[in-house]
Amino acid sequence: MSLQRMFSCSRLLARPNALQTFRRAASQGKMPLARAHGKSFAHRSELRQAKRIVVKLGSAVVTRGDECGLALGRLASIVEQVAMLQNQGREMMIVTSGAVAFGKQRLRHEILLSQSVRQALHSGQNQLKDMSLPVLEARACAAAGQSGLMALYEAMFTQYSTCTAQILVTNLDFHDEQKRRNLNSTLYELLRMNIVPIINTNDAVVPPPEPNSDLQGVNVISIKDNDSLAARLAVEMRADLLIALSDVEGLYDSPPGSDDAKLLDTFYPGDQQSITYGTKSRVGIGGMEAKVKAALWALQGGTSVVIANGTHPKVTGHVITDIVEGKKVGTFFSEVKPAGPTVEQQTEMARSAGRTLASLEPEQRSDIICALADLLTERKEEILSANKKDMENAVNTGRLSPAMLKRLSLSSSKLNSLSIGLRQIAVSSQDSVGRVLRRTRVANNLELEQITVPIGVLLVIFESRPDCLPQVSALAIASGNALLLKGGKEAANTNRILHELAQEALSIHGVKDAIQLVSTREEVEDLCRLEKMIDLIIPRGSSQLVRDIQRAAKGIPVLGHSEGICHVYVDHEASIDKAIKIIRDSKCDYPAACNAMETLLVHRDLLRTPVFDQIIDMLRTEQVKIHAGPKFASYLTFSPSEVKSLRTEYGDLECCIEVVDSMQEAIDHIHKYGSSHTDVIVTENENTAEQFLQQLDSACVFWNASSRFADGYRFGLGAEVGISTARIHARGPVGLEGLLTTKWVLRGEGHTVADFSEHGSMTYLHENLPVAQLLPGYRTTS
C-alpha cells in the first residue's frame, strides 16, 4: 500500500504544478486569470475566478447521524468535487472534522470486544447483555481516530490521482511567529506541488474550548473550533474563497424551522444585528453564530465566504462545484451591498402590489393599460433613442444574428401598433377578474360560485424582444397578476425605459411595484428556483431558452413550448392554388417564427404530377433549401440532402419533404415527430379534413389555412404571452384568459356537513343557477 501511495504522489509531482495548469487554462479561455488578493468578491458570479479555495467540512457533514463513524457516501462525493476542482488547476485545501467520531467508533469496538472476552471468561455468555460502555473522552477519541481519518481521505483521493498531506494545528501554531511561518511555508510548498492539504485541529492535545471567547480584529482570532481555524487559515493563505459546509441550507434571519425564518441569499456585515441565532448542530462545538463571526472575520481579511448545506442527499454531490460556478447555493457573504432591492425583495413587493391591483375596479385596470398605451406614443423619441443605443451595441459586438437584430429593433410604426394592441387588451379586460363561471345552489341558502382570479406572480423571461415588455405588462395588469420581467442584456436600455413607463402608468392607482424588472446579476437558473415566490414561468425566446428553463425550473410550472415543429399535409384531393399559397406563407412569411412550417407532408399520389412540380418550383423560387425524408428520397434518383432527423426545427428558409400513403399515415407521422404546436391539412374533401381535425392531437389544427395564424393577435386575443403545447391549464396561443385561474366561494348561513347526514334536516339540491357576468361587489384577494 505504501509503495502505491509513493507511486501516486511521484506521478503528481512529475506533473505541472497547479499554478502552471491554472495559467494554461486561463490562456486558453477556459478559466479567468487569478485576481490580486486583498478584496473579496462582490458578486456570486465572480466566484468562478476563485483560484485558491478552502473547504471546511463541519462535524455534521462528516459524521453519521448516530455520531459514531463517518458518512462515507457523503464524504466520497465531496472528495470527488474537490479532486475535480484541483485537476482544473485550482489550489484546494480541506479543513475537516471527524477524527473524534472516527475514533469513537474505533474505541467502542475495541471496548466491546475487550469486555465480551473478559465476561465470557469470568461470567459466562449470559452476562453479555449487561455490558455498558464507559463515557469516552474526546481527546482520546481524536488520538485514536486521526490516523484512520487520514487513511480514508488518502484512499479516496488516490482514486482521482490526487495526493494529500495531513497537517494538525493548535492555537500556538498561529500565535508563535516562528511556527506560523513554518506552517505557511509548508502549506505553500504543498500547494506548489499540487497536493491537497487536509488540516484539522490537534484535538488530542487541544484544551477545552472557551465558550465566551470571541473573534476580534483582523490579526486576533482564537482557534476554538474548525470554523475559526478555516477562517484563520483562509486569511493566512490568502485564499479567494472559503466554503463552509454544515447541516443547514445557509444563514437564516431567525432559527431554521421557525414559521417566519427566511434563508438569506446574501449577507452583508451591517445586517448582523437583524439575525436571531438558534441552537448549534447535533455535533461539533460551534454553532451558526460562530460560523457567521468566523465568516465575517475572513471577509474582512479579503476572503469570500459561502455557508451551505453539505448533508442534503440531493445536492451534496455538486454543492461545492455549484458554489464555484456562481450558482445560488447557501448564503454568500459580501461587503458590497447592491443599491436596489434583491430579486426576492422585488418578488415580495410585486406580490403585495399585485393583490392591490387585482382588487381594483375593472375600469381602473383599463385606465392603467390605456395610460401605458399613451406613454408609448408620447415618449416615442425617448424609447427610440434607448433602442438605438442597444442596436449600436449589438452591431458592434457582432453577437446577434440578423433575425435577432430585427427582433431587437423598434420603430415608430411598431410603437403605434403596440399602442393599438394595448387598447384592445384594455377593452377586453373589463370582465376578466372576478367573473363567475358557475353558480350552484347546493342547498337552501347555501350557494357555491366558481370565480376567475389571477394566478399570482408571473416570471416572464424574454430575449431580444423589447416590444414583449409592454405587451406582457398589459396582459398582467388586465388579469390582475404581479409580474417579474427578465430581459436579455442586449436590450437593457430599451427595457429600462419601457419598464419605467409601465410603472408610471401603474402609479395612477398606486400599484407601481406590481411590475418589476430584474436587472441584477441574477442568473435565469437561480430565478427558476424561487418556487415559494413565483407561481408561473413564461419563457419568450428560442427553443433552447425554453428547454433550459424547463430543465432548471424547480417546482414552478412553465408555460410554453420548447419546439415548433409544424407540419403542412397536402392531401391528394387538395387545391393546387390553395396548397401553394398556404405552403409559401407557412414557410416563407417568417421562417424563424415558432409557427412556421418545418415539414411538408405530401400524399404519394401527388408525386410526379404537375401539382408536386409547382410546389417544388415555388420553394426553389423562394430559395428554400429542401431536405428529403427517407421515404421521399427512395423515390428519387438524385435527391436533395437526406434529412438527419425528422424532428428538426430549422428556423430558416429550410424544410423537410416527406411522402405519406394516406391521411392516417400523415397523422401518425405528426404524432411521432411533431411538437404538438400547429399542424395543417390542405384538402377539398370535408370528411378527410374533419377526421384530421378530430384525430390530430396538437394545440392548433387548421384546415386550408396557413400555420402562421397560430398567434394571439390573429386569434383576437389582443396579444399573447406565448404559445403553450402543455396538456393542462392553457394551450395554444395564450392571452388574457390563460393568465387566470379560479377559486370556489361558498356562501351559507351556519351550514355544517352534519346538517346533511342521515339524521340531518337538509338535503343536497345541486341546482345550477344562471351566472352573472361579474359578481357584484366582488374583489379578489388571491
N, C-alpha and C positions, 0 to 999 in steps of 0.2 A: 504493500500500500504506500509506504514512504517513497519507494522508487517511482511509483506512478505520480505522486504529488510533485516530486522533484522534476520529473519529465514535463508535467503540465506547466509548472512555473517557468522552467527553462524555455519552453516554447513561447510563453508570453513575453519573457524578457527579450527574446530574439525579435519580437515584432516591433514596429514603430511605436514610440511612446504615445500617450493619449493626446498630448498637445499637437504632435505632428499629424495624427489622424484627424483631429478636430479641424486643424487649419486646412488640410487637404479637402475635407468635406465642405468647408466653407468656400474654398476657392472654386469648387465645382458647383456651387449654388445649392448644395444640399442642406447647408446649415449656416446661420449667420456667424460672423466672427464674434469672439467673446468681447464683452463690453469692459470698460475700465471699472474696477471695483471702487466703491465708495458711496454709491447711492443705489437704493433698492429700486426694483422695477415699479413703475407707476400703474401699469395695467396688466391684466392676466395674459393678454396676447403676447406680451414681451417675454413671458416665461420660456418661450421656445429658444430664446437666446442663452438660457442658463447653461453654463459650461461646467461649473463645479457645484455639485449637489450633495447635501447631507440628507439622508433619510433616517428619521427617528422612528423606531418601532416600539410602541408602548407595550406594557405588560399585558394588557387586554388583547392586543393584536397577536402577540407571540404565543401566549398560553392558551390551553384548552379551557372550556367552561368550568371544569372541576378544579382548575388552578393547580393541577398536578400533571405536568407534562406539557409538551409543546403541540401547537396546532400545525401539524406537518403540512397538510394540504395548503393552508393559507400561506405558510412560510415559503413553500415551494413556488407559489405564483409570484410572491414578492421578489424572491431571488431571480426569477426569470425576467421580470421587468428591469431590475437593477442591472443584470447582466446585459440585457439588450441595450440599455442606455449607455453602459460602459463601452460596449462594442461599437456604438455610434461615434465614439470619440470623446464622450463626456467623462468627467472625473467624479466617480461616485464614492461616497463614504456612508457607512451604516453605523448608527448608534442604536444598540439593541438592548432590550431587557430579555429575561427568560432564563438566566442562569439559576435563579432561586427555584423556579418552577421545575426546571430540568433536574436540579439536584434533589428537590423534594421527592420527585418520582423515584429517583435512584435510591435515596436513603430509605424511603418507605419500603421499597422492595427488599433491600438488604436487611432492614429491621424485622420485617415479617418473616423472611427466610430464617434469620437467626433465632427468632422467638419460636418458630414452628419446630426447629430442630431441638432446641432446649426442652420445650414442653413435651415433645414426642419421647425424649429420653427419660424425663423425670415424672411426667404426669399421665402419659397415655394420650392417644388421639382424641379422646372425648373432651379434652380441655382446650382444644384449638379454638373453639368458637368464642372463648372468653378472652382472647388476646385483645389488647388495646394498644394503640400507637401513642408514643410519647409526643409532646409538642416539640416540633423541630425548630431549632434556632436558625434564623435566616442566613447568618454569615456562614454557618456550616453547610447549609444547602447550596449557597453560592459557590463555596470552595469545591463541593462535590459536583456541581453542575457545569462549571466553566469549561472544562476540557471537552465534555460531551457536546455542549452547545457549539463550540468552535469546530469540532469534528463534523458536526452535522452541516454547518454552513460551508465548510470546505468541500464536503462531498457533493452538496447541491451545486455550488458554483463551478466545480470541476466539469459538470455536465455541459457547461457552456464555454469551456476552455478559458475560464476566468480564475485567476489566482487571488487568494485572500490572505490577510495578515491580521492577527489579533493584537489589540492594544488595550490594556487595563489601566485606568487612571483613577486618581483621587484628587481632592481639592489641592493638595500640596503641589501636584504636577503643574498647576496653573499659577499658584501663588509664589512658588520658588522660581526665581528668574532663570536659573541655570536649567532646571528641569523643564521649564516651559519652552526654552529654546531647543532643548533636546527633543521634546515631543513634537514641536513644529517641524524640526529638521527631519525627523523620522517620517512624519506624515507626508511632507513634500516629496521625499525620496520615494516612498511607496507609490504615490500618485504618478511620479515621473516614470516609474517602471510599469505603469498600467495595472497596478494591484489595488484591489478594493480593501481599504482598512475597515475592520469591524471593531468598533470601540464600545467599551462598557465600563461603568464604574466598578472598581475592585471591591465588590460587596463583601468579600471575605475579610477585609480589614477596615472597611469604611466605618466611621462611628455612626450611631443612630442619627437620623435627620432632625434638624431643628425646625419644628413646625412653624415658628413665628419669624424665622429669618426671611429676609426679603431681598429682592434684586434692586440695586440702586446704582444709577450711573452707568456709563459705558465701560469703565475699567474695573468695576466691582461686581462680581456675581458669585454667589455661593453655589457650589456644585452639590446640591442636596438631592437631586433626582436626575433622571435621564433627560427631562425637558430642559433643565438648566444646563446640563452637560452638552446637549445638542446645540443650544443657543450659543454657549461659550465657544464651542468648537467651530461652529459656522463662522462666527466673527473672527476668531483667531486665524482660521484658514482662508478667510476672505471668500467664503462660499457665496455663490449667486443666489442659491435657493435652499431653504430648509423645509422639508416636507415632514410634518409631524402626524403620524398615523395613530389613531386611538379607536375607541369603540363608539364614538358619536359622529354624526354627519359633519360636524363643524361647530362653530360657535353660535349659540342661540342667545336671544336677548333676555330670556328667562330660562329657568331649568327645563331641559327637554322633557316632554311628556305633559307639561302643564298646558292648559287649554289655549293660552294666547302666545305660546312660545313660537318664535319665528327664526328660521335659520338665516343667519347673516351671510350674504354672498361675499361682501367686502367689509372689512373692519378697519376703522381709522383710529389712530391714537386718541383723538379727542372724544371718542364715543365710549370710553371705558366706564364712565360714571353711570351710563344708561343700562349696564349689564347687571343682571342678577344671577349669581352662580348657584349651581346645585351641588349635590354631593359628589365626591370623587368616584372613579370607576371601581369595579369589584376587586381589582388587584392593583398593585403599584402603590407608590406613596405620594404621587402627585394628584392633581385634580385639574379641572378646566381653568381655574383661576391661576394655578401655577403655569399652565401651558400658555395662557394669554400673557402673563408677565414675562415669561421667557421669550415669547414671540415678539413682544414689543421691544425687549432689550436687543434681540437680534436685528430687528428692523431699524432701530436707532443706530446699530453698528454697520448698516449698509447691506444686510442680507434680507431678501424677500422671504416671506413665510406663508405656507398654506397648512391649515389644520384640517384633516379629513378623516373619514371612516376607513379603517383598514380591515374591518371584520365582516363587512356585508358580503355575503356569498356572491351576489350578482355583480359587484363592482370591484372586488378585491383583485381580480385577475388583470385589471387595467387601470386601477386608480392612480398609480404613480405616473404611468405614461400619459394618461389623460390630463393630469395636472401640468406636466411638462409641455404638453401640446396646447396649453392655454384654455382647456375646457373648463366650464363652470362646475367645479367639484370642490366641496368643502368651503372653508372660509379663507379668503385671500386677504392678507394684511398689507395695507398700502398707506403711504404717507401723503399721497396726493388725492385729495377729495374732489370729485367732479363738481363743476359749477351747477349743473342741473340735477334733477331727480334721477334715481336709479330706475331701471325698467320695471322693477317690482313696485316702486312707488308710483310710477306712471300708470301701471295697471290698476292699482287701487284707486287712484284719482279718477281714472276713466270709468271704473265700475260705479263709483259713487255718483259721479255726474250723469252716467248713463241711466241710472234709476230715476233721477230727476227728469231727464229727457223723456223717458218712457211715460212719465206721469203727466206730461204736458198735454194740452188740448191738441187734437189733430191739426187745427188751423195754425197753431203756434209752431209745430214742426214744419209745416208747409212754408211758413214765413221764413224760417231759417234757411231752408233749401232755396227759396226764391232770392233771398239776400245773397247767398253764395253765387247763384247764377248771375246776379247783377254785378257782383265784385269781379267775376271772371272777365266781363267786358269793360268795366270801369277801370280796372287796374291792368288792362291788357299789356301796356307798354312795360310795366314792371315785371310781369310774368315772362314776356318775350325776351327781355334783357337778361334775366336769370337763365333762361333756357339757352340763350346764345353763348353764355359762359360755359354751360355744360357741353354744348355741341363743340365748342372750340377745344375744350379739354379732351373730349373723346376723340376728336380728329387728331390732335397732337400725340396722344398716347398710342393711337392705332390699334386699340384692343377690341373695338366693336366692329362687327360685320356691317355691310351696307344695310341689311334688313334691320339690325338693332339700331343703327343710326336713324333710320326712318321712323322707328317707334319712339325714339328719344325726342325727335324734333316736334316743336309746336309751331302753329301759325295762327294768324287772325281768324281764318276760316274754321280751324279746328276748335278754337276757343268759343267761337259763335255757336258751333254745333254742340259743344259741351253745354253751353248755357241753355240751349233749347232742350236738350235731353234732360237737364236738371229740372226744368219747369214741368216737363211731362211726369217726372217722378213726384214732384210736389203735388200735382193734381191726383195722381193715382194713389197717394199715400193717405188720403182722407179717412178711409175706413180700414186701415191695416191693423193697428194695435187696438186690442180690446174688442175685436169683432167676435160676436157669438156665433159659433159654428153649429152648435147643437144645444137644444134645451129639452130636458126630460122632467116630467112630474113623477118623481119616484113614488111619492105617496101624498096624501093630503097635506098641504103646507110644507112640503119638502121638495124643493126644485134644484135640479142639477144643470149646470151650464159648462160647456167646453168653450174656452175663450182663447183667442190668439194673444201671445205675449212675445217679447223679444227673447232671443237666445241668451244674451248676456254680454260677454266680452268677446269680440272678434279680433283675430290677428290676421291681417292681410299682408302677405309678402309679395312684392312685385319687382320686376326687372325692367329697367329702361322704358317704362311706360308712365311718365308723369301725368298723362291725362287720366290714368286709372285712379289717381288720388281723389279728385273731386267727384268722380262717378261713384266710387265706393263710399265716400263720405256721405253723399246724398242718400244712398240706399241705407246706410247705417242710421242716419238721422230719421228717415222715414219709418224705419222699423223699430226705432227706439233702442238700438243697440249701442253699447260703448265700442270704441274702435281703437286698436293699436295698428299703426302703419309702419312697415319696414321696407323702405325703398332701396334701390341699388345706389351705390355711391356715385355712379356715373350721372345720376340725375339729382344730386344733392341740392344744388342751388334752386332748381325748379321746384323740387318737392318742398323745400323750406318755405318759399313764398306762397305756394298753394295751401300748405298747412296753416300758415298764418291767416290766410283769407278764410279758411274753414272755421278756425277758432274765432275770428272776428264775427262771422255770421252767427255762430253758436252763442256769442256773448249777448245777443239781443234778448235772450230769455235766460241768461245766467247759467249756461251749461257749457262754458268754454272748454272745460277739461274732458268732455266726453270723447274727444278725438285727440289721440296722442301720436306724435311722430317719434319713433325710436331712432335717435341719431347718435347713440353711444356706440362703443366698440363691441356691442353685443353680437355674438355670433348667432346665426339662424338656429343652429343646433341647440344653443342654450335657451333661446326663446321657446323652442318646442318642448322644453322640459318643465315649463311652468303650468303643469296640469291642474294645479289648485287655483290658478288665477285666470286662465284663458279657457273659454268654452268651445271655440271652433277656430280652426286654422284654414285660411283660404289662400292657396298659392296662385299667383298670376305670373306665368313666365314659361320658360322652356320645360319640356318633358323631364329633363334632367333635374331641374329645380324641384318639380313636383315629386319626383321619385325620392330625392334627397330628403325632402320634408316629410313625406310619408314614412320614410325609414327612421327619421330622427324623432318624430312625434311620440311622446311617451304618455299614453292615456288621454290624448286630446284628439277628437275626430278631425279628419282632414277632408275638406270638400274640394273635389277637383278630379282631374284625370291625368294620369301620367303619360298617356299616349293618345294621339288622334289618328288612328289607322282607319281611315274612312274608305268605303267601297262604293263603286257605282257598277251595278249589274245591268248589262244591256241584253234584254230578252230577245228571242228570235222573232217576236211579234212587235218589236219596237219601231217607232217612227224615226227615220234616219235624221230628219231635221231636229227633232227634239233631242235625240241622242247626242248629236254633235254640239248643240247649244249647251246642254247640261254638262257634258264632259269638259268642254272648254272652260266654262265658268267654274266648275268644281275644282279643276286643276290649276288654271292659269290666272284666275282673278286675284288671288293672294296665296301663292304656294306655301308660304311659311305659316299660314293660319292652321289652327288645330282642326278646323272643319274642312280642310282641303282634301280632295281625293288623293289617295296614295296607291290604291289598287283598282284596276279596271277589269271586271269580270265579263267575259264575252261568251254568249251561247255558241256551242260548237257549230251549229248550222249557219252561223254568220261568217265563218272563215271562208276565205276565197270568194267573197261576194263583194259587189260594189259598196255595200254598206260598210264593211270592215275596212276596205281600201280608203274610203273617205275619212273614217275615223283616224287611221294611221297618218294620212296626208295632213289632216288638221293638226295633229300632235307635232308632226315634224315642222310644220309652218310656225307653230308656237314655240319651237325649239325645246320641246320636252324630250328629255332623254328617256328611252324606253328600256326596261329590264324585262326579260321573258321569264315567266313562271315555268316550272318543269314540264307541265303538260303542253303549254303553248310552244315551248322550244322543240318538243318532239315532232310537231307538225311542220317545222321549218328546216330547210336545207342549210341556209345561212341565217342564223337567228341573232338577235341583239344579245348583249351580255346577259347570261343567265343570272337570275336573282340569287343573292346569297341567302336571303331569308324572306319568306312570305309575310313575315311580321315586321315590316320596316316602315318607319315614318321618315320620309325623305325631307320634307320641309323645304323643298326646292322644286325647280322645273324638272322633276323626275317622277316616274311612276312605274309600277309593275303591271303587266298584262298577263292574265291567266285565262285559260279556257275551261268552261264547265259544261256538262252534258244536259243540265236541267236547272230549273229554278230551285229545286230542293238541294241540289249539289252546291248551288251558289250560297244558300242559307247555311249549309254545313261548313262551307269554306269560311264564311264570315264568322260563324261561331268559333271556329278553330283558330283563325289567325287575326281576327279583328280585335278592337279595343272597346267595343260596346259604346262607341261615340255616336257616329252618324253614318247611316248606310242608305243607299238609293237604289230603286228599281226603275228602269225605263222600259215600258211596255204599253201596248194598246189593249191588252187583254185584262179586263177588270177583275175576273176571277183569279188570275195569276197574281195580279197586284195585291188583292185583298189577302191572299194566302201569305204573300211575302210580308205584308204589314203586320199580320197577326202572329206569324210564327217567329219572326226575327226578334231577338232579344237585345235590342240596342236602345240607348237613351232617346235617339231620334231616328225615325224611319220614314223616308219620303218616297212618294210615287210621282215620277215625271217632274221632279223639281231638283234644283242644284243643292248639293250638300252645304253650300255656303249660307243657306237660310238658317242653319243651326246657330242662332245668335239672339241674344236677349233683346236687342233693339228691334231686329226684324220680326221677333215674336210679339212685339208690342209691350215688352216688359219695361220699356223706358231705358233701362241699362241692365247690365248683368255683372255679378261679381265673379263669374266663371261658369264653366260647363262641368257638370258632375256626371260621372259614369257609375257612381255608387248605387247600391240597391236600396238603401234606406234614406229617409229624410227627403232631400231634394235630388232630382235627376234631370239631366239635360241642362239647357241654359237656366241659370239660377238668378232670379231677380228678387224683387221685394218679398214675395211670398216665401221664398226659400230661406229667408233670414228670420222667419218667425217659427215659434213652436207653440204649444198650447198648455194650458193648465185647467184643472177642473175646480169649479166653485160650487159648493153645496150650501143652500140656504134652508134652514129649518127653524123650528120653534121648540127646542128642547128634546128633539127626537133622539132615541137610542136604539141600538140594534135589538135590545130586549123587547122593544115595542112590537117587533115583527116575529118574535119567536112563537112557538106552539101555544103558549099561554098569553101572548100579547094581544093587544086590541087593534093593531093596524095590519094592513095588507099592502103588498107592493102593487103599484099601478103601472109603472114604467110607460107612461103615456108621453109620446113625442109632442112637443109644443112648437108653434111657429117661432122662428128666430128673428130677433130684431137685427137691423144692420149693424148697430153699435149699441152696446149695453149702456143705458142712460146713467150718467154719473160715474161710470166705471173708470178707475185709474189703476193701471198695472203697477205692481210692486215687485215684480220678479227681478 
